[in-house]
Amino acid sequence: MPSNKNNLNLEQQKYKDFAQQREPKRPVLKNCIKAFIVGGSICAVGQIIQYFYINNFGYTEKNAGDPTAATLIIISIFLTGLGVYDDIAQWAGAGTAVPITGFANTISSAAIEHRSEGYVLGVGGNMFKVAGPVIVFGTFSAFAVAVVKMLINYLGGI
Amino acid sequence: MVKGSQSFIFDSQPVIIASATVGGPLEAEGPLSEDIDILHDDPYMGQDSFEKAEKLMIEEAAMKALEKAGVDKDEVGVFISGDLINQIIASSFAARTLGIPYLGIYGACSSSMEGLAIAASLVDGQKVKYVLTGASSHNNSAEKQYRYPNEYGAQKPPTSQWTVTGAGVCLLTFQGKGPRVIGATLGRIVDMGITDPFNMGAAMAPAAVDTIKAHFRDFGIGSDYYDLIVTGDLGAVGHKIALDKFKENGISINEKAFLDCGMMIYDRERQPQVFAGGSGCASSAVTIYGHLLNEMRKGKIKRLLAVATGALHSPLSYQQKESIPCIAHAVAIEM
């Protein structure tokens, strides 16, 4: 029996369709609307925090981004530690996964999870288990885009 | 005695003289909580890791079953157990504590009935006087190993299932009062090419259908022979698929007498976080060794066919794009 998903035999293909007709579908539209509302709210809160730093601590619009991101990260890690971030995420979906809070959640949740295996091999070794691929391919795509930009500039720019 | 090509009959009809179950916080809120002997309201159960908590549940269930039967653990010839953690450490470490000769088994969520079939064979073959068999799973240790960190915010699809936190153990011997193990049908691996680990019900349903069909064929009986046929952890999705598969195959099944442990152990209306229902070794172990055996002792069920279903994939095989091989073992229990 072939095991690769692209090599289903006739019986398996038939069963796949049979099963699919009986599975509840992911509520995609509902999920998109929820993600839009929650994701947008997180960004709105971020904006409020940014104005707070600009108005009270003398930051400029350019450098207020750093303390704002740090504040959102702290809030996200705090909610992860309390064990509520995953519950919010089940409702919000991509709304909590895409902003920087989602990234903080991937790292802190893995760190909490592997505390029982010790600080070095457990927390240290597993902290980037979920976030690792994002960092690797994020860095690589940044590099690729930079190379393209450099080439365009070299050829005379746009 | 051999029966057909996949089954056997236990001529001496080993007796389940006692059984005991342990559950976690969500199981305590579920509809079967009254049939669970020991309930924990904290997933750590006073231990410093989820794995240790799972080991504790097996130890507690084993000791409770021995206490109910009034049997000393030194009298027990074999302890058979399985769980979902890598290298079945929960079972093996519990066996270290118990100090009973030990057979560790792995059949994923089918471990409960795999263990019961082996246990009944050992008693039937008069190899040992008392056999203790059980299985366990822990929601958090399973999530940690098979999916994402517990606190990671990933959105689960409606086909996903909730691994039951619990353990169920039963004690078998030659004679005594209690439900008797009549026969067993061992399952073959059935792989219908499903690759989605968030849709285990659909992956396992064909295995359950295959084993139940083989059981009817080998024993020359129909579904009306049993008061109840119960599957281990197909959940709402797999249960519906299995029912329709029986219809497609022209096998009549009484829908009221065909239930699923994963749907019984939780109230899906009140506990929406379980989605399609419970899964894991403890889904069948806790429901069958707790609630269903109690119903048999009360005389409400006379003939039970317990079919535990297992998905035999690993996180590694999933990442290597392998589909999910599934299995189901059926054990016939009568009062």
Chai-1 contact restraints between the chains, C-beta under 6 A:
chainA,res_idxA,chainB,res_idxB,connection_type,confidence,min_distance_angstrom,max_distance_angstrom,comment,restraint_id
A,M1,B,D191,contact,1.0,0.0,6.0,A-B,restraint_1
A,S3,B,E322,contact,1.0,0.0,6.0,A-B,restraint_2
A,S3,B,S323,contact,1.0,0.0,6.0,A-B,restraint_3
A,K5,B,T195,contact,1.0,0.0,6.0,A-B,restraint_4
A,L8,B,G193,contact,1.0,0.0,6.0,A-B,restraint_5
A,Q12,B,M192,contact,1.0,0.0,6.0,A-B,restraint_6
A,Q12,B,G193,contact,1.0,0.0,6.0,A-B,restraint_7
A,Y15,B,M192,contact,1.0,0.0,6.0,A-B,restraint_8
A,A19,B,A202,contact,1.0,0.0,6.0,A-B,restraint_9
A,A19,B,I241,contact,1.0,0.0,6.0,A-B,restraint_10
A,R22,B,K240,contact,1.0,0.0,6.0,A-B,restraint_11
A,R22,B,I241,contact,1.0,0.0,6.0,A-B,restraint_12
A,E23,B,T159,contact,1.0,0.0,6.0,A-B,restraint_13
A,E23,B,V237,contact,1.0,0.0,6.0,A-B,restraint_14
A,P24,B,P158,contact,1.0,0.0,6.0,A-B,restraint_15
A,R26,B,P157,contact,1.0,0.0,6.0,A-B,restraint_16
A,T80,B,E151,contact,1.0,0.0,6.0,A-B,restraint_17
A,Y85,B,G153,contact,1.0,0.0,6.0,A-B,restraint_18
A,D86,B,E151,contact,1.0,0.0,6.0,A-B,restraint_19
A,D86,B,G153,contact,1.0,0.0,6.0,A-B,restraint_20
A,A89,B,G153,contact,1.0,0.0,6.0,A-B,restraint_21
A,Q90,B,Q155,contact,1.0,0.0,6.0,A-B,restraint_22
A,G93,B,Q155,contact,1.0,0.0,6.0,A-B,restraint_23
A,T96,B,G153,contact,1.0,0.0,6.0,A-B,restraint_24
A,N105,B,G153,contact,1.0,0.0,6.0,A-B,restraint_25
A,S109,B,P149,contact,1.0,0.0,6.0,A-B,restraint_26
A,S109,B,E151,contact,1.0,0.0,6.0,A-B,restraint_27
A,S109,B,Y152,contact,1.0,0.0,6.0,A-B,restraint_28
A,A110,B,P149,contact,1.0,0.0,6.0,A-B,restraint_29
A,I112,B,E151,contact,1.0,0.0,6.0,A-B,restraint_30
A,E113,B,K144,contact,1.0,0.0,6.0,A-B,restraint_31
A,E113,B,P149,contact,1.0,0.0,6.0,A-B,restraint_32
A,E113,B,N150,contact,1.0,0.0,6.0,A-B,restraint_33
A,S116,B,S49,contact,1.0,0.0,6.0,A-B,restraint_34
